[in-house]
């Protein structure tokens, strides 16, 4: 890969052969072991509390049956992942079923029915549903309410689904408490359920730590709007197999857009799982070893550990820039393992360029700018500050505190307080 505008920085990177070794040491000696421990903790929390709760919710109302989440799923940590806080998209697979064979549908729409209209004799009839439609011409907002005459009774109003899911979780928590389930080892001392925006937040006290898990009930439409598919980039990296792996992961969740007519009836598209899946599979392909994922992991770890320095750049901005880099440089030869230092610098520079231009196109919807809500004049000081961080990493790869341990990073922040702009 080549970046003409930043040739000086790249020369410094090439002059420091230890940068690749230091990034590798940073990942293998600090980032990956720490992430592994956090994931194990999250999975134990899922097995101990979330799995039994979701199973009981599905038993109480089979419209709300869902798979037990795992930390390896692309629906895990869709917007937030931390040691004591994370979120999980919860696809409700029985909330929608494909249309019956004898139901005529509009060619321009996907038509769905509830389980009481299903041809499957093993699905119990459930009241409160109607025929449902989603228009593929609409990208972000979808109307999944029932027929007009059944509007008030349709369960698929986003708010109704969310409140129903919240009540079912509260009932499940109380039912398990009556069974003394929470007293088993490891003991869960407190479980609270709270409705927070488009999510139901569970707060659990276990092993002396308080954990907050945000559950986002979602509908898996399983069909991306045609207008969106036509905008997807195509190259040797974004192969047909990779596209097919992403297609099943199109979800709608119950967030209410502001200033939209009939907003209470609209579901919003959730594209995070598709982005997460592509990033996770970045190194998969022709069997040629690459460093794509390692370059991304290193910068994501730096952002997480120095989030005030990166603000407003978050994981999604970095991940989106990374996916564009994968398309711009699709050849595996550009991402050979011994080029990790160069790939790291190129990705970091791409983030800085996005800030300077005030533009970070959405990967699936390129006409949408993820930085549109920020003034370019406010982003320039952040870009300048990230340049200073990158220069420190490139010039002193074996001594920089930004690729060091936790103690080193804290010392750097305390001693170099003038490094960052005042936001």
GIBELRA-V768329 format. One record per residue. N is the residue number from 1. RES is the residue in three letters. SS is DSSP state (~ for helix, > for strand, _ for the rest). PHI is phi in whole degrees, 0 to 359 (999 if undefined). OMEGA is omega in radians with two decimals (NA if undefined). Layout:
N_RES_SS_PHI_OMEGA + N_RES_SS_PHI_OMEGA
This chain:
1_UNK___999_-3.07 + 2_UNK___223_3.11 + 3_UNK___228_-3.01 + 4_UNK_~_295_-3.05 + 5_UNK_~_294_-3.09 + 6_UNK_~_236_-3.08 + 7_UNK_~_299_-3.12 + 8_UNK_~_297_-3.14 + 9_UNK_~_296_-3.13 + 10_UNK_~_293_3.09 + 11_UNK_~_297_3.10 + 12_UNK_~_295_3.13 + 13_UNK_~_295_-3.13 + 14_UNK_~_290_-3.13 + 15_UNK___283_-3.12 + 16_UNK___243_-3.11 + 17_UNK___299_-3.12 + 18_UNK_~_280_-3.13 + 19_UNK_~_298_3.10 + 20_UNK_~_299_-3.14 + 21_UNK_~_296_-3.10 + 22_UNK_~_287_3.07 + 23_UNK_~_297_3.10 + 24_UNK_~_298_3.12 + 25_UNK_~_297_3.10 + 26_UNK_~_300_-3.12 + 27_UNK_~_289_-3.02 + 28_UNK_~_282_-3.10 + 29_UNK_~_268_-3.07 + 30_UNK_~_228_-2.98 + 31_UNK_~_294_-3.05 + 32_UNK_~_295_3.07 + 33_UNK_~_300_3.14 + 34_UNK_~_293_3.12 + 35_UNK_~_296_3.13 + 36_UNK_~_297_3.12 + 37_UNK_~_296_3.13 + 38_UNK_~_295_3.13 + 39_UNK_~_296_3.09 + 40_UNK_~_298_3.10 + 41_UNK_~_297_3.12 + 42_UNK_~_298_-3.12 + 43_UNK_~_293_3.08 + 44_UNK_~_296_3.10 + 45_UNK_~_294_3.10 + 46_UNK_~_297_-3.12 + 47_UNK_~_294_-3.08 + 48_UNK_~_283_-3.00 + 49_UNK_~_238_-3.03 + 50_UNK_~_292_-3.10 + 51_UNK_~_302_3.12 + 52_UNK_~_297_3.12 + 53_UNK_~_294_-3.12 + 54_UNK_~_293_3.09 + 55_UNK_~_295_3.14 + 56_UNK_~_292_3.07 + 57_UNK_~_300_3.12 + 58_UNK_~_295_3.10 + 59_UNK_~_289_-3.13 + 60_UNK_~_287_-3.13 + 61_UNK___209_-3.01 + 62_UNK_~_288_2.97 + 63_UNK_~_291_-3.08 + 64_UNK_~_251_3.04 + 65_UNK___290_-3.14 + 66_UNK___209_3.07 + 67_UNK___285_3.06 + 68_UNK___289_-3.09 + 69_UNK___290_3.04 + 70_UNK___230_-3.09 + 71_UNK___294_3.13 + 72_UNK___274_-3.13 + 73_UNK___286_3.10 + 74_UNK___286_3.09 + 75_UNK___271_3.11 + 76_UNK_>_267_3.11 + 77_UNK_>_61_-3.05 + 78_UNK_>_293_3.12 + 79_UNK_>_233_-3.09 + 80_UNK_>_209_3.05 + 81_UNK_>_217_3.11 + 82_UNK___215_-3.10 + 83_UNK___302_-3.08 + 84_UNK___238_3.14 + 85_UNK_>_209_3.06 + 86_UNK_>_204_3.09 + 87_UNK_>_233_-3.11 + 88_UNK_>_221_3.00 + 89_UNK_>_281_-3.07 + 90_UNK_>_247_3.12 + 91_UNK_>_292_3.12 + 92_UNK___265_-2.96 + 93_UNK___291_-3.12 + 94_UNK___263_-3.11 + 95_UNK___287_3.09 + 96_UNK___230_3.00 + 97_UNK_>_229_3.12 + 98_UNK_>_296_-3.04 + 99_UNK___294_3.06 + 100_UNK___291_-3.11 + 101_UNK___295_-3.06 + 102_UNK___269_3.12 + 103_UNK___260_3.14 + 104_UNK___281_-3.10 + 105_UNK___240_3.07 + 106_UNK___292_-3.11 + 107_UNK___299_-3.10 + 108_UNK___273_-3.07 + 109_UNK_>_230_2.94 + 110_UNK_>_267_-3.10 + 111_UNK_>_253_-3.13 + 112_UNK_>_232_3.01 + 113_UNK_>_229_3.07 + 114_UNK___276_-3.06 + 115_UNK_~_292_3.13 + 116_UNK_~_286_3.10 + 117_UNK_~_260_-3.04 + 118_UNK___282_3.06 + 119_UNK___282_-3.09 + 120_UNK___288_-3.09 + 121_UNK___288_-3.11 + 122_UNK___269_3.12 + 123_UNK___264_-3.11 + 124_UNK___291_3.11 + 125_UNK___298_3.12 + 126_UNK___229_-3.14 + 127_UNK___280_2.97 + 128_UNK___97_3.13 + 129_UNK___246_3.01 + 130_UNK___217_3.06 + 131_UNK___283_-3.00 + 132_UNK_>_234_3.13 + 133_UNK_>_220_2.99 + 134_UNK_>_227_-3.07 + 135_UNK_>_273_-3.11 + 136_UNK___293_3.10 + 137_UNK___285_3.13 + 138_UNK___267_-3.03 + 139_UNK___272_-3.00 + 140_UNK___271_-2.99 + 141_UNK_>_252_-3.12 + 142_UNK_>_231_3.09 + 143_UNK_>_258_-3.10 + 144_UNK___250_3.13 + 145_UNK___285_3.14 + 146_UNK___285_3.12 + 147_UNK___301_-3.05 + 148_UNK_~_303_-3.12 + 149_UNK_~_288_-3.12 + 150_UNK_~_250_-3.01 + 151_UNK___302_-3.07 + 152_UNK___290_-3.08 + 153_UNK___264_-3.08 + 154_UNK___288_3.12 + 155_UNK___289_-2.97 + 156_UNK___276_2.87 + 157_UNK___293_-3.06 + 158_UNK_~_309_-3.13 + 159_UNK_~_298_-3.13 + 160_UNK_~_293_3.12 + 161_UNK_~_299_-3.11 + 162_UNK_~_296_-3.13 + 163_UNK_~_293_3.12 + 164_UNK_~_296_3.12 + 165_UNK_~_297_3.12 + 166_UNK_~_296_3.13 + 167_UNK_~_296_3.13 + 168_UNK_~_296_3.09 + 169_UNK_~_294_3.10 + 170_UNK_~_299_3.11 + 171_UNK_~_296_3.13 + 172_UNK_~_293_3.10 + 173_UNK_~_299_-3.13 + 174_UNK_~_293_-3.14 + 175_UNK_~_296_3.13 + 176_UNK_~_290_3.10 + 177_UNK_~_293_3.12 + 178_UNK_~_294_3.11 + 179_UNK___273_-3.09 + 180_UNK___61_-3.11 + 181_UNK_~_295_-3.07 + 182_UNK_~_287_-3.13 + 183_UNK_~_277_3.11 + 184_UNK___290_3.13 + 185_UNK___281_-0.17 + 186_UNK___289_-3.04 + 187_UNK___292_3.03 + 188_UNK_>_256_-2.98 + 189_UNK_>_277_-3.09 + 190_UNK_>_204_3.07 + 191_UNK_>_226_3.10 + 192_UNK_>_239_-3.13 + 193_UNK_>_239_-3.10 + 194_UNK_>_215_3.09 + 195_UNK_>_278_-3.12 + 196_UNK_>_227_3.14 + 197_UNK___59_-3.14 + 198_UNK___274_-3.05 + 199_UNK_>_231_2.96 + 200_UNK_>_250_-3.05 + 201_UNK_>_266_3.04 + 202_UNK_>_255_3.05 + 203_UNK_>_247_-3.06 + 204_UNK_>_235_3.06 + 205_UNK_>_252_-3.05 + 206_UNK_>_213_3.14 + 207_UNK___55_3.10 + 208_UNK___78_-3.14 + 209_UNK_>_242_3.07 + 210_UNK_>_260_-3.14 + 211_UNK_>_244_3.05 + 212_UNK_>_240_-3.13 + 213_UNK_>_240_3.11 + 214_UNK_>_264_3.14 + 215_UNK_>_260_-3.11 + 216_UNK_>_252_3.10 + 217_UNK_>_297_-3.03 + 218_UNK_>_220_3.06 + 219_UNK_>_252_3.11 + 220_UNK_>_267_-3.12 + 221_UNK___289_3.05 + 222_UNK___64_3.08 + 223_UNK___207_3.13 + 224_UNK___285_3.05 + 225_UNK___303_-3.10 + 226_UNK_~_302_3.13 + 227_UNK_~_299_3.12 + 228_UNK_~_284_-3.12 + 229_UNK_~_300_-3.11 + 230_UNK___292_-3.13 + 231_UNK___267_-3.13 + 232_UNK___295_3.10 + 233_UNK___290_3.11 + 234_UNK___233_3.10 + 235_UNK___197_-3.11 + 236_UNK___294_3.09 + 237_UNK___282_3.10 + 238_UNK___277_-3.04 + 239_UNK___281_3.13 + 240_UNK_~_298_3.11 + 241_UNK_~_297_3.14 + 242_UNK_~_292_3.11 + 243_UNK_~_297_-3.13 + 244_UNK_~_297_3.14 + 245_UNK_~_290_-3.11 + 246_UNK_~_272_-3.02 + 247_UNK_~_307_-3.12 + 248_UNK___291_-3.02 + 249_UNK___255_3.02 + 250_UNK___243_-3.02 + 251_UNK_>_238_3.01 + 252_UNK_>_240_3.10 + 253_UNK_>_228_-2.86 + 254_UNK___271_3.02 + 255_UNK___259_-3.08 + 256_UNK___261_3.10 + 257_UNK___291_-3.13 + 258_UNK___273_3.06 + 259_UNK___70_3.14 + 260_UNK___251_3.13 + 261_UNK___297_-3.11 + 262_UNK___56_-3.10 + 263_UNK_~_300_-3.11 + 264_UNK_~_294_-3.13 + 265_UNK_~_264_-2.95 + 266_UNK_>_260_2.99 + 267_UNK_>_260_3.13 + 268_UNK_>_250_3.09 + 269_UNK_>_291_3.10 + 270_UNK_>_243_-3.06 + 271_UNK___260_-3.12 + 272_UNK_~_303_-3.10 + 273_UNK_~_301_3.12 + 274_UNK_~_296_3.10 + 275_UNK_~_294_3.13 + 276_UNK_~_299_-3.10 + 277_UNK_~_294_3.13 + 278_UNK_~_298_3.14 + 279_UNK_~_295_-3.13 + 280_UNK_~_294_-3.10 + 281_UNK___262_-3.01 + 282_UNK___302_-3.09 + 283_UNK___270_-3.13 + 284_UNK___280_-3.12 + 285_UNK___170_-3.04 + 286_UNK___270_3.12 + 287_UNK___83_3.14 + 288_UNK___274_-3.09 + 289_UNK___294_3.13 + 290_UNK___226_-3.11 + 291_UNK___245_-3.09 + 292_UNK_~_305_-3.05 + 293_UNK_~_296_-3.12 + 294_UNK_~_293_3.11 + 295_UNK_~_298_3.11 + 296_UNK_~_295_-3.12 + 297_UNK_~_300_-3.12 + 298_UNK_~_295_-3.12 + 299_UNK_~_288_3.08 + 300_UNK_~_298_3.12 + 301_UNK_~_293_3.09 + 302_UNK_~_299_3.14 + 303_UNK_~_295_-3.12 + 304_UNK_~_295_-3.08 + 305_UNK_~_276_3.14 + 306_UNK___226_-2.97 + 307_UNK_~_297_3.11 + 308_UNK_~_292_3.10 + 309_UNK_~_290_-3.08 + 310_UNK_~_271_-3.06 + 311_UNK___309_0.21 + 312_UNK___264_3.11 + 313_UNK___286_3.12 + 314_UNK___242_-3.11 + 315_UNK_~_303_-3.08 + 316_UNK_~_291_3.09 + 317_UNK_~_299_-3.13 + 318_UNK_~_297_-3.12 + 319_UNK_~_295_3.13 + 320_UNK_~_294_3.08 + 321_UNK_~_300_3.13 + 322_UNK_~_299_-3.13 + 323_UNK_~_297_3.07 + 324_UNK_~_296_3.09 + 325_UNK_~_296_3.12 + 326_UNK_~_297_3.11 + 327_UNK_~_284_-3.13 + 328_UNK_~_293_3.13 + 329_UNK___235_-3.01 + 330_UNK___282_-3.06 + 331_UNK___284_3.14 + 332_UNK_~_297_-3.14 + 333_UNK_~_298_3.12 + 334_UNK_~_284_-3.07 + 335_UNK_~_236_3.12 + 336_UNK___297_-3.06 + 337_UNK_~_306_-3.12 + 338_UNK_~_281_3.08 + 339_UNK_~_254_-3.10 + 340_UNK_~_301_-3.14 + 341_UNK_~_300_3.13 + 342_UNK_~_293_3.13 + 343_UNK_~_297_3.10 + 344_UNK_~_299_-3.14 + 345_UNK_~_295_-3.13 + 346_UNK_~_300_3.14 + 347_UNK_~_293_3.11 + 348_UNK_~_298_3.12 + 349_UNK_~_296_3.12 + 350_UNK_~_296_3.07 + 351_UNK_~_296_3.13 + 352_UNK_~_298_3.13 + 353_UNK_~_297_3.10 + 354_UNK_~_299_3.11 + 355_UNK_~_293_-3.13 + 356_UNK_~_296_3.12 + 357_UNK_~_276_-3.07 + 358_UNK___67_-3.06 + 359_UNK___219_3.01 + 360_UNK___221_-3.08 + 361_UNK_>_298_3.03 + 362_UNK___303_-3.06 + 363_UNK___293_-3.11 + 364_UNK___272_-3.10 + 365_UNK___231_-2.97 + 366_UNK___299_3.11 + 367_UNK___282_3.14 + 368_UNK___262_-3.13 + 369_UNK_>_262_-3.11 + 370_UNK___288_3.10 + 371_UNK___254_-3.07 + 372_UNK___297_-3.09 + 373_UNK___277_-3.09 + 374_UNK___243_3.06 + 375_UNK___281_-3.11 + 376_UNK_~_300_3.13 + 377_UNK_~_293_3.09 + 378_UNK_~_278_-3.11 + 379_UNK_~_278_-3.09 + 380_UNK_~_299_3.09 + 381_UNK_~_300_3.10 + 382_UNK_~_294_3.12 + 383_UNK_~_298_3.13 + 384_UNK_~_297_3.13 + 385_UNK_~_293_3.11 + 386_UNK_~_292_3.04 + 387_UNK_~_299_3.13 + 388_UNK_~_297_3.10 + 389_UNK_~_296_-3.13 + 390_UNK_~_296_3.11 + 391_UNK_~_299_3.11 + 392_UNK_~_296_-3.14 + 393_UNK_~_292_-3.07 + 394_UNK_~_287_-3.07 + 395_UNK_~_284_-3.11 + 396_UNK___228_-3.05 + 397_UNK___299_-3.12 + 398_UNK___265_-3.09 + 399_UNK___234_-3.07 + 400_UNK___301_3.12 + 401_UNK_~_282_-3.11 + 402_UNK_~_284_3.03 + 403_UNK_~_243_-3.13 + 404_UNK___255_3.13 + 405_UNK___272_-3.06 + 406_UNK_~_300_-3.12 + 407_UNK_~_298_-3.14 + 408_UNK_~_297_-3.13 + 409_UNK_~_295_3.13 + 410_UNK_~_293_3.11 + 411_UNK_~_296_-3.14 + 412_UNK_~_297_-3.13 + 413_UNK_~_299_-3.08 + 414_UNK_~_286_-3.05 + 415_UNK_~_275_-3.07 + 416_UNK___245_-3.06 + 417_UNK___293_-3.13 + 418_UNK___273_-3.08 + 419_UNK___293_-3.02 + 420_UNK___262_3.09 + 421_UNK___286_3.09 + 422_UNK___269_-3.10 + 423_UNK___271_NA
